[in-house]
């Protein structure tokens, strides 16, 4: 699934999902669409592509191709560069560190929970098994991060 699947609108929140599994991408897209109709979702397939998107490099060099996300959903286990490495780089970058990142992963390992919080993740959620559970998580995440929390308006 390409990162530009959904048209971005300045009036809509943008969630950037770093997920290499196409089935999980589709599951995520459908759950958020059912939970919240006014969210734009874009996908990247690994940590390197995530950093390219955020730093507007390579195929994301045009600013319109990579608007700043309101929230990043990050899988930990991806090819090329895993989520932990990408998280570390994002949180060490002055211009990117304020973007909230939620680890959304199949891992339940305590060392993953501890390590990602040490690296600066804002939340850690284990992926649910059913679509109904995933939709409820999408609804809750959207409500919390996009309605309740005051996020920085920096759109660099």
N, CA, C and O atoms as a GROMACS GRO file, in nm:
protein
  624
    1UNK      N    1   0.085  -0.118   0.000
    1UNK     CA    2   0.000   0.000   0.000
    1UNK      C    3   0.090   0.124   0.000
    1UNK      O    4   0.183   0.132   0.080
    2UNK      N    5   0.064   0.216  -0.083
    2UNK     CA    6   0.147   0.335  -0.096
    2UNK      C    7   0.112   0.438   0.011
    2UNK      O    8  -0.002   0.444   0.058
    3UNK      N    9   0.208   0.518   0.049
    3UNK     CA   10   0.188   0.620   0.150
    3UNK      C   11   0.090   0.728   0.105
    3UNK      O   12   0.028   0.793   0.189
    4UNK      N   13   0.074   0.748  -0.025
    4UNK     CA   14  -0.012   0.854  -0.073
    4UNK      C   15  -0.154   0.806  -0.104
    4UNK      O   16  -0.224   0.872  -0.181
    5UNK      N   17  -0.197   0.696  -0.047
    5UNK     CA   18  -0.330   0.643  -0.076
    5UNK      C   19  -0.442   0.738  -0.038
    5UNK      O   20  -0.548   0.737  -0.102
    6UNK      N   21  -0.422   0.819   0.063
    6UNK     CA   22  -0.528   0.905   0.112
    6UNK      C   23  -0.490   1.051   0.089
    6UNK      O   24  -0.378   1.091   0.122
    7UNK      N   25  -0.581   1.130   0.033
    7UNK     CA   26  -0.554   1.272   0.008
    7UNK      C   27  -0.551   1.347   0.141
    7UNK      O   28  -0.639   1.329   0.225
    8UNK      N   29  -0.451   1.430   0.159
    8UNK     CA   30  -0.435   1.506   0.282
    8UNK      C   31  -0.508   1.639   0.273
    8UNK      O   32  -0.501   1.708   0.172
    9UNK      N   33  -0.577   1.673   0.377
    9UNK     CA   34  -0.645   1.801   0.387
    9UNK      C   35  -0.598   1.870   0.515
    9UNK      O   36  -0.583   1.804   0.618
   10UNK      N   37  -0.574   1.999   0.509
   10UNK     CA   38  -0.527   2.071   0.628
   10UNK      C   39  -0.629   2.071   0.740
   10UNK      O   40  -0.593   2.097   0.855
   11UNK      N   41  -0.754   2.043   0.711
   11UNK     CA   42  -0.857   2.040   0.813
   11UNK      C   43  -0.870   1.903   0.878
   11UNK      O   44  -0.950   1.884   0.970
   12UNK      N   45  -0.794   1.808   0.831
   12UNK     CA   46  -0.805   1.672   0.882
   12UNK      C   47  -0.675   1.633   0.948
   12UNK      O   48  -0.567   1.672   0.905
   13UNK      N   49  -0.687   1.554   1.055
   13UNK     CA   50  -0.569   1.501   1.121
   13UNK      C   51  -0.504   1.396   1.030
   13UNK      O   52  -0.573   1.325   0.956
   14UNK      N   53  -0.373   1.388   1.036
   14UNK     CA   54  -0.300   1.291   0.957
   14UNK      C   55  -0.230   1.193   1.050
   14UNK      O   56  -0.153   1.232   1.137
   15UNK      N   57  -0.259   1.066   1.030
   15UNK     CA   58  -0.191   0.960   1.104
   15UNK      C   59  -0.099   0.890   1.006
   15UNK      O   60  -0.142   0.844   0.900
   16UNK      N   61   0.028   0.882   1.043
   16UNK     CA   62   0.128   0.812   0.963
   16UNK      C   63   0.153   0.678   1.030
   16UNK      O   64   0.192   0.672   1.147
   17UNK      N   65   0.132   0.571   0.955
   17UNK     CA   66   0.145   0.435   1.009
   17UNK      C   67   0.268   0.370   0.947
   17UNK      O   68   0.277   0.356   0.825
   18UNK      N   69   0.361   0.329   1.032
   18UNK     CA   70   0.480   0.256   0.988
   18UNK      C   71   0.452   0.108   1.014
   18UNK      O   72   0.460   0.060   1.127
   19UNK      N   73   0.420   0.037   0.906
   19UNK     CA   74   0.376  -0.103   0.914
   19UNK      C   75   0.412  -0.174   0.786
   19UNK      O   76   0.376  -0.127   0.677
   20UNK      N   77   0.483  -0.285   0.795
   20UNK     CA   78   0.526  -0.355   0.674
   20UNK      C   79   0.427  -0.459   0.624
   20UNK      O   80   0.435  -0.500   0.508
   21UNK      N   81   0.336  -0.503   0.707
   21UNK     CA   82   0.241  -0.607   0.669
   21UNK      C   83   0.119  -0.545   0.600
   21UNK      O   84   0.048  -0.465   0.660
   22UNK      N   85   0.096  -0.583   0.474
   22UNK     CA   86  -0.016  -0.524   0.398
   22UNK      C   87  -0.152  -0.555   0.459
   22UNK      O   88  -0.241  -0.470   0.456
   23UNK      N   89  -0.169  -0.675   0.515
   23UNK     CA   90  -0.296  -0.707   0.580
   23UNK      C   91  -0.319  -0.618   0.702
   23UNK      O   92  -0.430  -0.571   0.725
   24UNK      N   93  -0.213  -0.594   0.780
   24UNK     CA   94  -0.225  -0.506   0.896
   24UNK      C   95  -0.251  -0.362   0.852
   24UNK      O   96  -0.322  -0.288   0.920
   25UNK      N   97  -0.193  -0.321   0.738
   25UNK     CA   98  -0.221  -0.187   0.686
   25UNK      C   99  -0.370  -0.173   0.653
   25UNK      O  100  -0.433  -0.075   0.691
   26UNK      N  101  -0.424  -0.271   0.585
   26UNK     CA  102  -0.564  -0.267   0.548
   26UNK      C  103  -0.654  -0.269   0.672
   26UNK      O  104  -0.752  -0.194   0.680
   27UNK      N  105  -0.621  -0.354   0.768
   27UNK     CA  106  -0.692  -0.364   0.894
   27UNK      C  107  -0.693  -0.229   0.965
   27UNK      O  108  -0.797  -0.184   1.014
   28UNK      N  109  -0.577  -0.164   0.971
   28UNK     CA  110  -0.563  -0.034   1.036
   28UNK      C  111  -0.646   0.071   0.965
   28UNK      O  112  -0.719   0.147   1.028
   29UNK      N  113  -0.635   0.077   0.834
   29UNK     CA  114  -0.709   0.175   0.754
   29UNK      C  115  -0.859   0.159   0.774
   29UNK      O  116  -0.930   0.257   0.798
   30UNK      N  117  -0.908   0.036   0.765
   30UNK     CA  118  -1.052   0.012   0.781
   30UNK      C  119  -1.099   0.043   0.923
   30UNK      O  120  -1.208   0.098   0.940
   31UNK      N  121  -1.020   0.010   1.023
   31UNK     CA  122  -1.060   0.036   1.162
   31UNK      C  123  -1.070   0.186   1.187
   31UNK      O  124  -1.165   0.232   1.250
   32UNK      N  125  -0.972   0.262   1.139
   32UNK     CA  126  -0.977   0.408   1.160
   32UNK      C  127  -1.088   0.472   1.078
   32UNK      O  128  -1.152   0.567   1.124
   33UNK      N  129  -1.112   0.422   0.958
   33UNK     CA  130  -1.222   0.477   0.878
   33UNK      C  131  -1.356   0.451   0.945
   33UNK      O  132  -1.445   0.536   0.940
   34UNK      N  133  -1.372   0.335   1.005
   34UNK     CA  134  -1.498   0.305   1.075
   34UNK      C  135  -1.510   0.389   1.202
   34UNK      O  136  -1.620   0.434   1.236
   35UNK      N  137  -1.399   0.409   1.271
   35UNK     CA  138  -1.402   0.481   1.398
   35UNK      C  139  -1.412   0.633   1.380
   35UNK      O  140  -1.478   0.700   1.458
   36UNK      N  141  -1.344   0.686   1.277
   36UNK     CA  142  -1.335   0.831   1.259
   36UNK      C  143  -1.326   0.862   1.110
   36UNK      O  144  -1.228   0.825   1.045
   37UNK      N  145  -1.424   0.929   1.057
   37UNK     CA  146  -1.427   0.954   0.914
   37UNK      C  147  -1.337   1.069   0.869
   37UNK      O  148  -1.310   1.082   0.750
   38UNK      N  149  -1.291   1.153   0.962
   38UNK     CA  150  -1.217   1.272   0.922
   38UNK      C  151  -1.065   1.260   0.944
   38UNK      O  152  -0.998   1.361   0.962
   39UNK      N  153  -1.012   1.140   0.942
   39UNK     CA  154  -0.869   1.119   0.956
   39UNK      C  155  -0.811   1.077   0.823
   39UNK      O  156  -0.866   0.991   0.754
   40UNK      N  157  -0.698   1.137   0.787
   40UNK     CA  158  -0.621   1.089   0.673
   40UNK      C  159  -0.516   0.994   0.727
   40UNK      O  160  -0.451   1.022   0.827
   41UNK      N  161  -0.501   0.881   0.659
   41UNK     CA  162  -0.401   0.782   0.700
   41UNK      C  163  -0.307   0.759   0.584
   41UNK      O  164  -0.349   0.740   0.470
   42UNK      N  165  -0.179   0.760   0.615
   42UNK     CA  166  -0.076   0.726   0.517
   42UNK      C  167   0.010   0.616   0.576
   42UNK      O  168   0.022   0.603   0.698
   43UNK      N  169   0.068   0.537   0.487
   43UNK     CA  170   0.148   0.422   0.530
   43UNK      C  171   0.288   0.429   0.474
   43UNK      O  172   0.310   0.470   0.360
   44UNK      N  173   0.383   0.387   0.555
   44UNK     CA  174   0.520   0.361   0.512
   44UNK      C  175   0.550   0.218   0.554
   44UNK      O  176   0.490   0.166   0.648
   45UNK      N  177   0.643   0.154   0.483
   45UNK     CA  178   0.664   0.011   0.501
   45UNK      C  179   0.778  -0.030   0.592
   45UNK      O  180   0.791  -0.148   0.627
   46UNK      N  181   0.861   0.065   0.632
   46UNK     CA  182   0.972   0.031   0.722
   46UNK      C  183   1.026   0.159   0.784
   46UNK      O  184   0.983   0.269   0.750
   47UNK      N  185   1.122   0.143   0.875
   47UNK     CA  186   1.178   0.258   0.945
   47UNK      C  187   1.251   0.355   0.855
   47UNK      O  188   1.246   0.476   0.878
   48UNK      N  189   1.320   0.304   0.754
   48UNK     CA  190   1.390   0.394   0.661
   48UNK      C  191   1.292   0.481   0.583
   48UNK      O  192   1.315   0.600   0.566
   49UNK      N  193   1.184   0.420   0.536
   49UNK     CA  194   1.084   0.497   0.464
   49UNK      C  195   1.016   0.598   0.557
   49UNK      O  196   0.982   0.709   0.515
   50UNK      N  197   0.995   0.560   0.681
   50UNK     CA  198   0.939   0.652   0.781
   50UNK      C  199   1.028   0.775   0.795
   50UNK      O  200   0.978   0.888   0.795
   51UNK      N  201   1.157   0.754   0.807
   51UNK     CA  202   1.249   0.867   0.821
   51UNK      C  203   1.257   0.949   0.692
   51UNK      O  204   1.267   1.072   0.698
   52UNK      N  205   1.252   0.884   0.578
   52UNK     CA  206   1.247   0.957   0.451
   52UNK      C  207   1.125   1.048   0.447
   52UNK      O  208   1.134   1.165   0.409
   53UNK      N  209   1.011   0.994   0.487
   53UNK     CA  210   0.887   1.072   0.489
   53UNK      C  211   0.902   1.193   0.583
   53UNK      O  212   0.877   1.307   0.543
   54UNK      N  213   0.944   1.166   0.706
   54UNK     CA  214   0.952   1.273   0.806
   54UNK      C  215   1.057   1.379   0.772
   54UNK      O  216   1.040   1.496   0.805
   55UNK      N  217   1.164   1.337   0.708
   55UNK     CA  218   1.273   1.429   0.673
   55UNK      C  219   1.263   1.480   0.529
   55UNK      O  220   1.351   1.550   0.479
   56UNK      N  221   1.152   1.442   0.463
   56UNK     CA  222   1.122   1.487   0.326
   56UNK      C  223   1.238   1.458   0.230
   56UNK      O  224   1.288   1.547   0.162
   57UNK      N  225   1.277   1.331   0.227
   57UNK     CA  226   1.385   1.286   0.141
   57UNK      C  227   1.334   1.188   0.037
   57UNK      O  228   1.224   1.133   0.050
   58UNK      N  229   1.415   1.167  -0.066
   58UNK     CA  230   1.387   1.069  -0.172
   58UNK      C  231   1.248   1.091  -0.230
   58UNK      O  232   1.219   1.201  -0.275
   59UNK      N  233   1.162   0.990  -0.231
   59UNK     CA  234   1.031   1.007  -0.296
   59UNK      C  235   0.938   1.101  -0.220
   59UNK      O  236   0.829   1.133  -0.269
   60UNK      N  237   0.978   1.146  -0.101
   60UNK     CA  238   0.898   1.240  -0.022
   60UNK      C  239   0.957   1.381  -0.022
   60UNK      O  240   0.926   1.461   0.066
   61UNK      N  241   1.042   1.412  -0.120
   61UNK     CA  242   1.112   1.541  -0.124
   61UNK      C  243   1.017   1.660  -0.143
   61UNK      O  244   1.046   1.769  -0.095
   62UNK      N  245   0.906   1.640  -0.211
   62UNK     CA  246   0.808   1.747  -0.229
   62UNK      C  247   0.727   1.762  -0.099
   62UNK      O  248   0.670   1.664  -0.051
   63UNK      N  249   0.720   1.883  -0.042
   63UNK     CA  250   0.646   1.902   0.083
   63UNK      C  251   0.502   1.850   0.079
   63UNK      O  252   0.451   1.799   0.180
   64UNK      N  253   0.436   1.862  -0.034
   64UNK     CA  254   0.298   1.815  -0.046
   64UNK      C  255   0.287   1.663  -0.034
   64UNK      O  256   0.181   1.611  -0.002
   65UNK      N  257   0.396   1.592  -0.061
   65UNK     CA  258   0.396   1.446  -0.054
   65UNK      C  259   0.415   1.395   0.089
   65UNK      O  260   0.395   1.276   0.116
   66UNK      N  261   0.454   1.485   0.180
   66UNK     CA  262   0.484   1.440   0.315
   66UNK      C  263   0.445   1.545   0.419
   66UNK      O  264   0.531   1.599   0.488
   67UNK      N  265   0.315   1.573   0.431
   67UNK     CA  266   0.273   1.667   0.536
   67UNK      C  267   0.304   1.610   0.674
   67UNK      O  268   0.301   1.488   0.694
   68UNK      N  269   0.332   1.696   0.766
   68UNK     CA  270   0.368   1.653   0.902
   68UNK      C  271   0.250   1.580   0.966
   68UNK      O  272   0.138   1.631   0.969
   69UNK      N  273   0.275   1.460   1.018
   69UNK     CA  274   0.165   1.385   1.080
   69UNK      C  275   0.129   1.440   1.218
   69UNK      O  276   0.212   1.497   1.288
   70UNK      N  277   0.003   1.421   1.254
   70UNK     CA  278  -0.043   1.455   1.389
   70UNK      C  279  -0.003   1.346   1.487
   70UNK      O  280   0.015   1.372   1.606
   71UNK      N  281   0.011   1.224   1.436
   71UNK     CA  282   0.040   1.106   1.519
   71UNK      C  283   0.107   1.001   1.432
   71UNK      O  284   0.074   0.986   1.314
   72UNK      N  285   0.203   0.929   1.490
   72UNK     CA  286   0.267   0.817   1.422
   72UNK      C  287   0.231   0.689   1.496
   72UNK      O  288   0.247   0.681   1.618
   73UNK      N  289   0.183   0.590   1.422
   73UNK     CA  290   0.164   0.455   1.476
   73UNK      C  291   0.281   0.373   1.425
   73UNK      O  292   0.305   0.367   1.305
   74UNK      N  293   0.353   0.310   1.515
   74UNK     CA  294   0.480   0.249   1.482
   74UNK      C  295   0.483   0.101   1.518
   74UNK      O  296   0.471   0.064   1.635
   75UNK      N  297   0.500   0.017   1.416
   75UNK     CA  298   0.525  -0.124   1.440
   75UNK      C  299   0.672  -0.137   1.479
   75UNK      O  300   0.756  -0.066   1.425
   76UNK      N  301   0.703  -0.225   1.571
   76UNK     CA  302   0.842  -0.240   1.614
   76UNK      C  303   0.922  -0.332   1.523
   76UNK      O  304   1.042  -0.311   1.505
   77UNK      N  305   0.858  -0.432   1.465
   77UNK     CA  306   0.929  -0.534   1.388
   77UNK      C  307   0.905  -0.514   1.239
   77UNK      O  308   0.808  -0.563   1.183
   78UNK      N  309   0.998  -0.439   1.177
   78UNK     CA  310   0.989  -0.410   1.034
   78UNK      C  311   1.125  -0.437   0.971
   78UNK      O  312   1.227  -0.438   1.039
   79UNK      N  313   1.126  -0.458   0.839
   79UNK     CA  314   1.254  -0.479   0.770
   79UNK      C  315   1.332  -0.348   0.754
   79UNK      O  316   1.281  -0.240   0.782
   80UNK      N  317   1.454  -0.361   0.710
   80UNK     CA  318   1.547  -0.250   0.680
   80UNK      C  319   1.587  -0.175   0.806
   80UNK      O  320   1.705  -0.176   0.843
   81UNK      N  321   1.493  -0.109   0.871
   81UNK     CA  322   1.518  -0.043   1.000
   81UNK      C  323   1.394  -0.068   1.085
   81UNK      O  324   1.283  -0.031   1.047
   82UNK      N  325   1.414  -0.130   1.201
   82UNK     CA  326   1.297  -0.162   1.281
   82UNK      C  327   1.246  -0.038   1.355
   82UNK      O  328   1.308   0.068   1.353
   83UNK      N  329   1.132  -0.054   1.419
   83UNK     CA  330   1.067   0.058   1.485
   83UNK      C  331   1.147   0.118   1.599
   83UNK      O  332   1.139   0.239   1.622
   84UNK      N  333   1.224   0.036   1.670
   84UNK     CA  334   1.304   0.086   1.781
   84UNK      C  335   1.412   0.182   1.731
   84UNK      O  336   1.434   0.288   1.789
   85UNK      N  337   1.478   0.143   1.622
   85UNK     CA  338   1.582   0.227   1.564
   85UNK      C  339   1.522   0.358   1.511
   85UNK      O  340   1.578   0.466   1.531
   86UNK      N  341   1.409   0.347   1.442
   86UNK     CA  342   1.343   0.467   1.389
   86UNK      C  343   1.299   0.559   1.503
   86UNK      O  344   1.315   0.680   1.495
   87UNK      N  345   1.243   0.501   1.608
   87UNK     CA  346   1.198   0.578   1.724
   87UNK      C  347   1.315   0.655   1.785
   87UNK      O  348   1.302   0.773   1.818
   88UNK      N  349   1.427   0.588   1.801
   88UNK     CA  350   1.546   0.652   1.858
   88UNK      C  351   1.589   0.772   1.774
   88UNK      O  352   1.620   0.878   1.828
   89UNK      N  353   1.589   0.755   1.642
   89UNK     CA  354   1.631   0.864   1.554
   89UNK      C  355   1.530   0.979   1.556
   89UNK      O  356   1.570   1.096   1.558
   90UNK      N  357   1.402   0.948   1.554
   90UNK     CA  358   1.299   1.052   1.555
   90UNK      C  359   1.306   1.134   1.683
   90UNK      O  360   1.302   1.257   1.679
   91UNK      N  361   1.317   1.067   1.795
   91UNK     CA  362   1.318   1.137   1.924
   91UNK      C  363   1.448   1.212   1.950
   91UNK      O  364   1.454   1.295   2.041
   92UNK      N  365   1.552   1.183   1.873
   92UNK     CA  366   1.677   1.259   1.887
   92UNK      C  367   1.683   1.378   1.792
   92UNK      O  368   1.778   1.455   1.795
   93UNK      N  369   1.583   1.393   1.708
   93UNK     CA  370   1.577   1.502   1.610
   93UNK      C  371   1.490   1.615   1.665
   93UNK      O  372   1.370   1.597   1.689
   94UNK      N  373   1.550   1.730   1.684
   94UNK     CA  374   1.482   1.847   1.741
   94UNK      C  375   1.351   1.882   1.668
   94UNK      O  376   1.254   1.921   1.732
   95UNK      N  377   1.349   1.868   1.537
   95UNK     CA  378   1.231   1.909   1.459
   95UNK      C  379   1.121   1.802   1.458
   95UNK      O  380   1.008   1.832   1.421
   96UNK      N  381   1.153   1.680   1.498
   96UNK     CA  382   1.056   1.570   1.491
   96UNK      C  383   1.009   1.520   1.627
   96UNK      O  384   0.903   1.459   1.636
   97UNK      N  385   1.086   1.543   1.730
   97UNK     CA  386   1.058   1.479   1.860
   97UNK      C  387   0.922   1.511   1.920
   97UNK      O  388   0.873   1.435   2.004
   98UNK      N  389   0.861   1.622   1.880
   98UNK     CA  390   0.731   1.657   1.938
   98UNK      C  391   0.614   1.580   1.876
   98UNK      O  392   0.502   1.587   1.926
   99UNK      N  393   0.639   1.506   1.767
   99UNK     CA  394   0.530   1.426   1.708
   99UNK      C  395   0.504   1.307   1.799
   99UNK      O  396   0.595   1.230   1.826
  100UNK      N  397   0.381   1.290   1.846
  100UNK     CA  398   0.352   1.176   1.932
  100UNK      C  399   0.364   1.045   1.854
  100UNK      O  400   0.324   1.035   1.739
  101UNK      N  401   0.422   0.945   1.921
  101UNK     CA  402   0.440   0.814   1.860
  101UNK      C  403   0.380   0.708   1.952
  101UNK      O  404   0.411   0.701   2.071
  102UNK      N  405   0.294   0.626   1.893
  102UNK     CA  406   0.234   0.514   1.964
  102UNK      C  407   0.288   0.386   1.901
  102UNK      O  408   0.271   0.362   1.782
  103UNK      N  409   0.353   0.304   1.984
  103UNK     CA  410   0.395   0.173   1.936
  103UNK      C  411   0.270   0.086   1.930
  103UNK      O  412   0.201   0.067   2.030
  104UNK      N  413   0.241   0.035   1.812
  104UNK     CA  414   0.126  -0.054   1.791
  104UNK      C  415   0.184  -0.179   1.729
  104UNK      O  416   0.212  -0.184   1.609
  105UNK      N  417   0.200  -0.281   1.812
  105UNK     CA  418   0.280  -0.396   1.773
  105UNK      C  419   0.223  -0.526   1.828
  105UNK      O  420   0.141  -0.525   1.919
  106UNK      N  421   0.268  -0.636   1.772
  106UNK     CA  422   0.224  -0.766   1.823
  106UNK      C  423   0.299  -0.806   1.949
  106UNK      O  424   0.258  -0.898   2.020
  107UNK      N  425   0.407  -0.737   1.978
  107UNK     CA  426   0.490  -0.772   2.094
  107UNK      C  427   0.418  -0.747   2.225
  107UNK      O  428   0.348  -0.646   2.242
  108UNK      N  429   0.436  -0.839   2.318
  108UNK     CA  430   0.391  -0.821   2.455
  108UNK      C  431   0.510  -0.828   2.549
  108UNK      O  432   0.494  -0.828   2.671
  109UNK      N  433   0.630  -0.835   2.492
  109UNK     CA  434   0.752  -0.853   2.569
  109UNK      C  435   0.780  -0.732   2.658
  109UNK      O  436   0.779  -0.618   2.612
  110UNK      N  437   0.804  -0.758   2.785
  110UNK     CA  438   0.832  -0.651   2.881
  110UNK      C  439   0.954  -0.569   2.839
  110UNK      O  440   0.957  -0.447   2.858
  111UNK      N  441   1.055  -0.635   2.781
  111UNK     CA  442   1.175  -0.561   2.738
  111UNK      C  443   1.142  -0.463   2.624
  111UNK      O  444   1.202  -0.356   2.616
  112UNK      N  445   1.045  -0.498   2.537
  112UNK     CA  446   1.002  -0.405   2.432
  112UNK      C  447   0.928  -0.286   2.491
  112UNK      O  448   0.949  -0.173   2.449
  113UNK      N  449   0.842  -0.312   2.587
  113UNK     CA  450   0.769  -0.204   2.653
  113UNK      C  451   0.869  -0.109   2.719
  113UNK      O  452   0.863   0.012   2.697
  114UNK      N  453   0.959  -0.162   2.799
  114UNK     CA  454   1.057  -0.081   2.870
  114UNK      C  455   1.147  -0.004   2.774
  114UNK      O  456   1.166   0.117   2.789
  115UNK      N  457   1.202  -0.073   2.675
  115UNK     CA  458   1.295  -0.011   2.580
  115UNK      C  459   1.228   0.102   2.501
  115UNK      O  460   1.287   0.209   2.485
  116UNK      N  461   1.106   0.079   2.452
  116UNK     CA  462   1.041   0.184   2.372
  116UNK      C  463   1.007   0.307   2.458
  116UNK      O  464   1.017   0.420   2.410
  117UNK      N  465   0.969   0.286   2.583
  117UNK     CA  466   0.945   0.402   2.669
  117UNK      C  467   1.076   0.475   2.697
  117UNK      O  468   1.079   0.598   2.702
  118UNK      N  469   1.184   0.401   2.716
  118UNK     CA  470   1.314   0.465   2.736
  118UNK      C  471   1.356   0.547   2.614
  118UNK      O  472   1.423   0.649   2.627
  119UNK      N  473   1.316   0.501   2.495
  119UNK     CA  474   1.349   0.571   2.372
  119UNK      C  475   1.256   0.689   2.343
  119UNK      O  476   1.283   0.769   2.254
  120UNK      N  477   1.147   0.702   2.420
  120UNK     CA  478   1.060   0.818   2.406
  120UNK      C  479   0.924   0.795   2.347
  120UNK      O  480   0.855   0.892   2.314
  121UNK      N  481   0.881   0.669   2.333
  121UNK     CA  482   0.747   0.644   2.280
  121UNK      C  483   0.644   0.705   2.376
  121UNK      O  484   0.665   0.709   2.498
  122UNK      N  485   0.532   0.751   2.322
  122UNK     CA  486   0.429   0.812   2.405
  122UNK      C  487   0.331   0.711   2.461
  122UNK      O  488   0.274   0.732   2.568
  123UNK      N  489   0.311   0.601   2.390
  123UNK     CA  490   0.222   0.493   2.436
  123UNK      C  491   0.266   0.363   2.371
  123UNK      O  492   0.328   0.363   2.264
  124UNK      N  493   0.235   0.253   2.437
  124UNK     CA  494   0.266   0.121   2.385
  124UNK      C  495   0.137   0.039   2.388
  124UNK      O  496   0.078   0.020   2.494
  125UNK      N  497   0.095  -0.010   2.272
  125UNK     CA  498  -0.029  -0.087   2.262
  125UNK      C  499   0.001  -0.216   2.186
  125UNK      O  500   0.062  -0.214   2.079
  126UNK      N  501  -0.044  -0.327   2.243
  126UNK     CA  502  -0.034  -0.454   2.172
  126UNK      C  503  -0.154  -0.464   2.077
  126UNK      O  504  -0.268  -0.441   2.117
  127UNK      N  505  -0.125  -0.500   1.951
  127UNK     CA  506  -0.231  -0.511   1.851
  127UNK      C  507  -0.336  -0.611   1.895
  127UNK      O  508  -0.304  -0.722   1.938
  128UNK      N  509  -0.462  -0.572   1.886
  128UNK     CA  510  -0.570  -0.665   1.917
  128UNK      C  511  -0.586  -0.768   1.806
  128UNK      O  512  -0.538  -0.750   1.694
  129UNK      N  513  -0.656  -0.875   1.837
  129UNK     CA  514  -0.675  -0.983   1.742
  129UNK      C  515  -0.795  -0.961   1.651
  129UNK      O  516  -0.789  -0.991   1.532
  130UNK      N  517  -0.904  -0.908   1.705
  130UNK     CA  518  -1.026  -0.896   1.626
  130UNK      C  519  -1.042  -0.754   1.570
  130UNK      O  520  -0.989  -0.658   1.625
  131UNK      N  521  -1.117  -0.745   1.462
  131UNK     CA  522  -1.144  -0.615   1.401
  131UNK      C  523  -1.223  -0.526   1.496
  131UNK      O  524  -1.198  -0.406   1.502
  132UNK      N  525  -1.317  -0.583   1.569
  132UNK     CA  526  -1.397  -0.505   1.665
  132UNK      C  527  -1.308  -0.443   1.771
  132UNK      O  528  -1.324  -0.326   1.804
  133UNK      N  529  -1.214  -0.520   1.825
  133UNK     CA  530  -1.122  -0.468   1.925
  133UNK      C  531  -1.031  -0.360   1.864
  133UNK      O  532  -1.004  -0.258   1.927
  134UNK      N  533  -0.987  -0.384   1.741
  134UNK     CA  534  -0.900  -0.288   1.675
  134UNK      C  535  -0.974  -0.157   1.649
  134UNK      O  536  -0.917  -0.049   1.666
  135UNK      N  537  -1.099  -0.166   1.608
  135UNK     CA  538  -1.179  -0.047   1.585
  135UNK      C  539  -1.198   0.033   1.714
  135UNK      O  540  -1.193   0.156   1.712
  136UNK      N  541  -1.217  -0.036   1.824
  136UNK     CA  542  -1.231   0.032   1.954
  136UNK      C  543  -1.100   0.102   1.991
  136UNK      O  544  -1.103   0.214   2.043
  137UNK      N  545  -0.988   0.039   1.965
  137UNK     CA  546  -0.858   0.103   1.991
  137UNK      C  547  -0.842   0.224   1.899
  137UNK      O  548  -0.796   0.330   1.944
  138UNK      N  549  -0.878   0.211   1.773
  138UNK     CA  550  -0.869   0.323   1.679
  138UNK      C  551  -0.955   0.440   1.726
  138UNK      O  552  -0.912   0.555   1.722
  139UNK      N  553  -1.075   0.410   1.772
  139UNK     CA  554  -1.166   0.514   1.821
  139UNK      C  555  -1.105   0.583   1.943
  139UNK      O  556  -1.105   0.706   1.952
  140UNK      N  557  -1.053   0.505   2.036
  140UNK     CA  558  -0.995   0.560   2.159
  140UNK      C  559  -0.868   0.640   2.129
  140UNK      O  560  -0.851   0.750   2.181
  141UNK      N  561  -0.780   0.586   2.045
  141UNK     CA  562  -0.658   0.658   2.006
  141UNK      C  563  -0.692   0.791   1.939
  141UNK      O  564  -0.636   0.895   1.973
  142UNK      N  565  -0.782   0.785   1.844
  142UNK     CA  566  -0.822   0.907   1.774
  142UNK      C  567  -0.879   1.010   1.868
  142UNK      O  568  -0.843   1.128   1.862
  143UNK      N  569  -0.968   0.967   1.956
  143UNK     CA  570  -1.031   1.059   2.050
  143UNK      C  571  -0.926   1.122   2.142
  143UNK      O  572  -0.924   1.243   2.161
  144UNK      N  573  -0.840   1.038   2.198
  144UNK     CA  574  -0.740   1.089   2.292
  144UNK      C  575  -0.640   1.182   2.224
  144UNK      O  576  -0.623   1.296   2.265
  145UNK      N  577  -0.573   1.132   2.118
  145UNK     CA  578  -0.464   1.208   2.057
  145UNK      C  579  -0.510   1.323   1.969
  145UNK      O  580  -0.436   1.419   1.951
  146UNK      N  581  -0.630   1.316   1.914
  146UNK     CA  582  -0.672   1.419   1.818
  146UNK      C  583  -0.782   1.511   1.870
  146UNK      O  584  -0.803   1.618   1.814
  147UNK      N  585  -0.852   1.470   1.976
  147UNK     CA  586  -0.958   1.554   2.031
  147UNK      C  587  -0.922   1.612   2.168
  147UNK      O  588  -0.949   1.729   2.195
  148UNK      N  589  -0.862   1.530   2.254
  148UNK     CA  590  -0.838   1.572   2.392
  148UNK      C  591  -0.703   1.641   2.410
  148UNK      O  592  -0.696   1.750   2.466
  149UNK      N  593  -0.598   1.578   2.363
  149UNK     CA  594  -0.462   1.627   2.384
  149UNK      C  595  -0.436   1.751   2.300
  149UNK      O  596  -0.476   1.758   2.184
  150UNK      N  597  -0.368   1.848   2.359
  150UNK     CA  598  -0.324   1.967   2.286
  150UNK      C  599  -0.190   1.934   2.222
  150UNK      O  600  -0.091   1.916   2.292
  151UNK      N  601  -0.185   1.926   2.088
  151UNK     CA  602  -0.064   1.895   2.015
  151UNK      C  603  -0.001   2.022   1.961
  151UNK      O  604  -0.071   2.119   1.933
  152UNK      N  605   0.131   2.022   1.945
  152UNK     CA  606   0.197   2.139   1.885
  152UNK      C  607   0.148   2.160   1.742
  152UNK      O  608   0.121   2.063   1.672
  153UNK      N  609   0.137   2.282   1.700
  153UNK     CA  610   0.088   2.314   1.567
  153UNK      C  611   0.199   2.329   1.465
  153UNK      O  612   0.174   2.371   1.352
  154UNK      N  613   0.322   2.296   1.503
  154UNK     CA  614   0.437   2.305   1.413
  154UNK      C  615   0.416   2.217   1.292
  154UNK      O  616   0.404   2.095   1.306
  155UNK      N  617   0.410   2.275   1.173
  155UNK     CA  618   0.384   2.200   1.050
  155UNK      C  619   0.503   2.206   0.954
  155UNK      O  620   0.485   2.205   0.833
  156UNK      N  621   0.623   2.211   1.006
  156UNK     CA  622   0.742   2.218   0.919
  156UNK      C  623   0.752   2.101   0.827
  156UNK      O  624   0.846   2.093   0.747
   0.00000   0.00000   0.00000
